[in-house]
């Protein structure tokens, strides 16, 4: 049985006063050794959880190795990905 490869994802967006609207979203994908695999910036004006979901989607679509494990600190993005 193959051992699952682990990928760590993180996403975010900037907020600025006075409107505090999310802007310039971004995400990153790292392998289990901490090496940056992919970085995407300027995704648009979206919530950081959506940017993190996009990172999970990127791993699923672009990493062909299976089985894999995706780790994220955003429980909302993980929940969306499981659906």
N, C-alpha and C positions, 0 to 999 in steps of 0.2 A: 504494500500500500504506500502510495506517495504521501510525503509529509506536506501539509498545507503551507504555502508561502504566505507571509503576513505583510500586509500593506497598511500604512497609517495615512489617514487623510485628515485634512483640516481645511476649513474655509472660513472666510470672514468678509466683513464689509466695513467701510468707514461711516461714521456719523459725525455731523458737525452742527454746532449751534448756528442759528437759532431754531432751525426746523427739525433737526435730529432725524432726517430722512436717510436711510441706508443708501450708499453710493459706492461706486468703484469696487464691487465685490471681487474676490479672488479665491483661489484654492491651491493647495499643494498636495502632492502624493509622495510618500517616502517608502523605501523598502525596509526590511527588518534590520538593516545595518545603519539606518539613518541617512542613506543616500537619497538625494532628491531625484525622483523619477520624472516628475512633471510639475510645472507651475503655470497656472493660468491667471492672468490679471485683467482688470478692466472688463469684467463680465457684465457690467451694467448696474443699474440701481435696483438691487434686490437685497432681501434679507440674508443675513449670514448663514442661516440654516439651509436655505436653498442653495447657496454656494457650496456648502458642505455636501449636500445631496448630489450636486453636479460632480464633485470629486469622486464619490462612490460610483456614480454612473460611469465616469471616465475609466476607473479601474476595471469594472465589469466589461466594458466594451473594448478596452485596449490591451489588457493583460490576458494572454491566451493560456497561461499555465493554470491548470486546475489540479487539485483543489486549492483554493485560496481563502484567506481570512482577511477581512477588511475591518480595521479598528478606527473608531471615531469617538470623540467625546460628545458629539451632538446626538442625543437620544432621539430627537425628532427626525433627523436625517436618516438614522438607522431604521426607525419605524417606517418611514416612507419607502425606503429601499426594500424592506421585507414584504411590502404589499406588492 
